[in-house]
């Protein structure tokens, strides 16, 4: 059977006063007093405290207002793709002609630009080839020239 006493009790009251200290020991053989005696027994606990006032909404007071809503969670995976809709109507030729003109103009510009770049590239190659040929015609090392060596020899003789 269940116990008839209430299981709900208030907070415990303050602890009772401390018991009195033990008496000092007898003097020892040399005349000194002995060690301090053991502490006395603790006092009895105080009476039970009474429960605090109860609010209307329960034991802890009225409930506060709800806080601000949190930020949304991460996006879930995409669902399955739906069925294709009915085919739409194609645009008329009058609607397509301006667009076609733009496409053809852009293609012509692109072709001209490529031709110009090819011509410029060929001219640059010709210039580079001409520059290398003129360098090949000139002597590679000016010290290899016989006249130059003679001048150096004469210079040395003049200084002596």
C-alpha positions in Angstrom: 0.0 0.0 0.0 1.0 3.6 -0.6 2.2 5.8 2.2 -0.4 8.3 3.3 2.2 11.0 4.1 2.8 13.7 1.5 6.0 13.2 -0.5 6.2 16.9 -1.2 8.1 18.8 1.5 9.4 22.3 1.7 13.0 23.3 1.9 15.0 22.2 5.0 15.4 24.9 7.7 18.8 26.2 8.9 21.1 23.8 10.8 21.0 23.9 14.6 23.8 25.4 16.7 27.1 23.5 17.1 27.6 21.3 20.1 30.1 22.2 22.8 33.7 21.2 22.4 35.2 18.3 24.2 37.1 18.8 27.4 40.9 19.1 27.3 42.8 15.9 28.1 44.7 15.2 31.3 48.2 16.5 31.7 50.8 14.0 30.5 53.7 12.6 32.4 55.9 15.6 31.8 53.2 18.0 33.0 52.1 19.1 29.5 48.3 19.0 28.8 47.3 16.2 26.4 45.8 16.5 22.9 42.6 18.3 22.3 39.6 16.1 22.8 37.1 15.1 20.1 34.4 17.6 19.0 31.0 17.1 20.6 28.0 15.7 18.7 26.3 18.0 16.2 23.0 19.7 17.1 19.6 18.6 15.9 18.4 20.1 12.6 16.0 23.0 12.9 12.3 22.9 12.2 11.0 22.4 8.6 10.5 25.6 6.5 7.1 26.4 5.1 6.5 26.5 1.3 6.7 29.8 -0.5 3.7 31.6 -2.2 2.3 29.8 -5.4 1.6 31.8 -8.6 -1.4 31.3 -10.8 0.4 29.4 -13.6 2.2 26.9 -11.4 5.1 26.7 -9.0 7.5 28.9 -10.9 5.4 31.9 -11.9 3.6 33.0 -15.1 5.1 31.8 -18.4 6.9 34.5 -20.4 6.3 35.5 -24.0 7.7 33.4 -26.8 11.2 34.4 -28.2 12.1 35.4 -31.7 11.8 32.7 -34.4 15.1 31.1 -35.3 16.7 31.1 -38.7 15.5 28.5 -41.2 17.4 25.2 -41.4 19.5 23.9 -44.4 17.8 23.3 -47.8 16.6 19.7 -48.3 17.3 17.6 -51.4 15.4 18.5 -54.6 12.3 16.4 -55.3 11.7 14.3 -58.4 11.4 16.1 -61.7 7.9 16.6 -63.0 6.5 15.5 -66.3 7.2 17.7 -69.4 4.5 20.1 -70.3 2.9 20.5 -73.7 5.1 21.8 -76.4 4.9 25.6 -76.9 4.2 27.4 -80.2 7.3 28.2 -82.3 8.0 31.9 -83.1 7.0 33.2 -86.5 9.6 33.9 -89.2 9.1 37.7 -88.7 10.2 37.3 -85.1 13.3 35.3 -86.0 14.7 37.4 -88.9 16.1 40.2 -86.7 17.8 37.7 -84.5 19.3 35.9 -87.5 20.6 39.2 -88.8 22.5 39.7 -85.6 23.9 36.2 -85.7 25.2 36.5 -89.3 26.7 39.9 -88.6 28.6 38.6 -85.6 29.9 35.7 -87.7 31.1 38.0 -90.4 32.9 40.2 -87.9 34.5 37.1 -86.3 35.7 35.8 -89.8 37.2 39.3 -90.6 39.0 39.5 -87.3 40.5 36.0 -87.8 41.7 36.9 -91.3 43.3 40.2 -89.9 45.0 38.3 -87.1 46.4 35.8 -89.7 47.8 38.6 -91.9 49.4 40.3 -88.9 50.9 37.1 -87.7 52.4 36.5 -91.2 53.9 40.0 -91.3 55.4 39.6 -87.8 57.0 36.3 -88.9 58.4 37.9 -92.0 59.9 40.7 -89.9 61.4 38.2 -87.5 62.9 36.2 -90.3 64.4 39.3 -91.9 65.9 40.4 -88.6 67.5 37.0 -88.1 68.9 37.0 -91.7 70.5 40.4 -91.2 72.1 39.3 -88.0 73.5 36.2 -89.8 75.1 38.4 -92.5 77.0 40.4 -89.9 80.0 38.8 -88.2 79.1 37.1 -85.0 82.1 38.2 -83.0 83.8 41.6 -83.8 87.1 40.3 -82.4 87.3 37.7 -85.2 87.7 40.5 -87.7 91.4 40.7 -88.9 91.5 44.5 -89.2 90.4 44.8 -85.6 93.2 42.6 -84.4 95.8 44.6 -86.4 94.6 47.8 -84.8 95.0 46.3 -81.4 98.6 45.2 -82.2 99.5 48.6 -83.5 98.0 50.2 -80.4 100.2 48.2 -78.2 103.3 49.1 -80.2 102.4 52.8 -80.0 102.1 52.7 -76.2 105.6 51.3 -75.7 
